[in-house]
């Protein structure tokens, strides 16, 4: 299988060190499984790093975010209806091949005003991240911390020749101090919110 190479973010002279330390993932909002719903995440090396395969209907009530070996890392469940809808995200702990895998509550995502989403950590006090443009029909959005600092940006992927790829091929740029797995989980939740998974 051919590798997908992420495009380096545009570097401005004042922030070249910050840009070089960021990690860029390529997110293809398609499943690798025929007739499946999900997405595939390619790492900075161009190889498959993570995947989501939802064998049920699009926008299912429960999906699993897996590593390349198929081990579940995150479980995402949709709870509630209408205005009270939320997505609960749990970390999956592997029991060395045991039948049952434990899931520890991690964070919850709720819709917020102006088309955004608020992320609250389990056991934490209030919102810790905000996803701007979560409910919009655009492929470009940002994740910011409580202080307003942008920790991740998602945009349509461009080839080295400058050709912008389809709406389902995205580049996720993550700040070095941010939790990459959490932010990748937010990309999946956003896909579920907009029913693109």
Secondary structure, DSSP 8 states (H G I E B T S, - for coil): ------------GGGHHHHHHSEEEEEESS-SSTT-EEEEEE-TTSSEEEEEEE-SSTT-SEEEEEETT--EEEEEEEES-GGG-EEEEEEEE--SS-S--EEEEEEEEEE-GGG-EEEEETTSSSEEEEEETSSSSSS-EEEEETTS-EEEEEEE-B-TT--B--TTEEEEEE-TTS-HHHHHHHHHHHHHHTT--
